[in-house]
Every structure is written in C-alpha cells, then in structure tokens.
C-alpha cells in the first residue's frame, strides 16, 4: 500500500508524522513514517482481511483527530480569535492511498536526484520518502529511497544549517545511513554544507536515512516549525574526476601538491599530498578501493601525516577503505600513503595498488576526534582501548607527547548505569595516582599534569563490565565523554 500524506499544514506542534500508524488486514502492518512534514511511504507486502466474501484494509493513523490551529494575523485578530477558522477534526491530509502489486512496486521509476521543492516531491511518484516539509526543510529524521546505485558512486547531501544561536555555537551532529548502514557522524555549524559518502554496494533501490541531533524553531514570529536543516540537494552521481581535487585551495589560493597519483586516481606503491595551510583544524578523508580483480588477496596500507603513522590496515580485495588524516592549523602538512604490493592494471600495464574514489573534508564530532587521539588545537596523542563512540571495556591507555602548549590533560568519563558504584584505577607513568569511585549519572573528571620535557603515560582500569543493551551486546565499563587540554 502507498500512502502519500502530509501534516505540514496542521500548525505548530502537530507536524510530527504518526509513529503508531498501521494498516489492518490479515495482520497489522506498520506504516514506516519518520520525521516531520510530509511522506510518501510503501508498506511491506500486505494481505487483506476477508469478511462475507469482501476484502477489507483499514488505515489507522494511531492519533486522535483534532481541529487545525491556524495562526490569525492582521484583520483576523480583531474578532473571534478563540474560534477556529476550520472546525474539521483531522489527523492529516492524504494525496493518495493506493494498493499495488510487488511487481509494480519494483518497477516504480525512482529519481537519482532531488533538489527542487516541492516539485521533486510531488512529480516523482516513484520517490519513497518521509520527514521533509514540502518547502525543503527537515527535522531530526528523514529518509529517501532513490534509484539504483553501484559501488564506487558518491552520495551528495547539500544543504544549509539555519543560523540559530545554538547551532552557531555548538553545531549539529549529522548521521547519514546508506542501505541501513550508518556512516561516520559529522558536526556541522550554521551555514551551507556539502557532505559526500561513498556507496560501497550495488542495489536496485538506494535507501538514504538522515538523523540530526537537534531541531529548533527558526522563525519564532511566523513559522513555529522546529527544523534542523534545509535540503538543497540529495543525489547519487559518479565519482568526481581526481583532477578537481588538485584545484582545492585555501583562502590564500594555495593548492594541494600531489605526487604519485595518476589523473584517473590510481596510486602506485606510494603517494604524497602536500596540504596547504589552514586557519582551523581540518580532517581530510580519502576513500580508496582495492579492486576485486586484483591478483593479490590483500594489500597493506600505511598512512602518515608529517612522518607520524596514523593508520595501518590490511585491505582485502573487493573492499573500500576510508582513511582520515588530521591537518592541524598552521603550516603545511605532508600526507603520505604506502602500499606493500602493486599489480598490473588490465590493458595498460601500469603497476598500481589502490584507486582513489573520493576525497573530501569532514567535520568529525568531538567523540570521533578524541577516539582517534586528535584535538582541534592540532595536538595529537595516542589512545588505546576506546571505541569510536567512547565506550571502554575495563582498560584504557593514553600517551601524551611532551608539549609546551598545555599543562594538563582533562579526561572525563561516565560509568555504565549499573546498580552499584564501582572504582576506577588511575595510573600515571606507571605509578598509582588514585582510585576514583564512579557514581551513577556523574561525570568523573581526571586531570593529568603534562610535561614540556617528556611524554606522559596514563592508564585507566576497572574490574567491572556489563552488556550495553539488547541490540548492542558489547561488554563495556565506562565511557569517555570528553578529552580536553588546559
């Protein structure tokens, strides 16, 4: 069943799409609404309920019908402000409710790009989506099902984060999932943005889900909708020409100087990027492909910045590898890639190792940065034992290099919400510093003195670990929520 539905016109506080909507037939079938505004959704395969030889399907939106509350302006505010202009009791507006076969569903013409609103939502009848207002604004959650895609193509999400004070100060965390697989979380400040994600599998229907960490009212006088971002474009395209990357420049016009990478993106045994200087901390992301037809089963990849190794991985053939490079503010930096093996390319004889599929700058979240041992000041340190979301199973170790920039490292942790408090042992340079009692819903702050003459080793440990949840079976003890320096 197709349900084309909107709540945009219901007014403040009523634009969230129904969470308990179902189709009643032989069984109860969930209507997969998410987010706010409008949707065109399709159920799973359904079977009607039969009564006296007739087939019946019932749509239950799961919410009570209410009068539309419209804001009165101008002359309408003179009289009758307490009376509704439209006394119909509604749960929303439908544009279409239809039943189609599975064959018809699979044959629906799905777009590869949406960028004009509301036209692209209304005219692309094969577009499944939920969680976007007809004018292009989205709240915390939305999804879109675009046309077929294949490995190596790139998903583009272009838009605008509104200049709301909270978004200007703290930004907003954005997670893009492709075909049910979440990609890295990025933090976007107010203003225009462009995100790219490499598509790593072939599929007839490309499912794109968006999750944003916050939503706020943008125009408190005329528009009471809580929004997170405006969508300029969501599209699937072939990977850009590598030559376009060479033209990226900083504010002074300095460009990347690239050696060891062909114009079509192939890398030999080694490659280098001489990155221009930037005023702020940047993270460079490279998506690399190890082709399935390669005569070697694996290739070892080593990545470094200014001679410091930041990643080493054994990459099997027929896989993609994403590598992140920290580029601290200040002088130019040298990014280096080394491969352990090369092989001949079919048809031209070049000896190559990896193919560069996409290059972009990423705004990683604070957690993503410190789980890699990176600080936005450009200070880099070693951390072992923390997951990408900060969770730790019993033991965690740090190595803070000698620095004259900072006097203290500040590590903040919270424990797993077990019934009882438990201790956390802290050691600095092999000597026991103290035991900390981790209390429920309390942030424990650990301050570690740093030296300008020598590095500092820190170890945190606990004897207790617990299963995080039914859907996440990791055994973990505590979570690092922040690492900063003073």
Secondary structure, DSSP 8 states (H G I E B T S, - for coil): -EEEEE-GGG-TT--B--SS-EEESSSEEE----SBSEEEEE-S----EEETTEEE-EEE-SS--EE------GGGGSS-TTS-S---EES-EEEEEE---HHHHHT----SEE-STTHHHHH-TT-EEEEE-TTSEEEEEEEEEE--B-TT-EEEEEEEE---HHHHHH-EEEEEEETTEE---EEE-SEEEEEEEE--S-BSSEEEEEEES--EEEETTTEEEEE-EEEEEEEEE----THHHHT-B-TT--B-EEEEE-TTSEEEEEEEEEE---SS-EEEEEEEEE-TT-SSSEEEEEEEETTEEEEEEEEESSEEEEEEEEE-SSS-EEEEEEES--EE-TTT--EE-EEEEEEEEE-B-HHHHHHTTB-TTS-B-EEEEE-TTSEEEEEEEEEE---SS-SEEEEEEEE---SS-EEEEEEETTEEEEEEEE-TT--EEEEEE--SSS-EEEEEE-S--EE--SS---EE-EEEEEEEE-
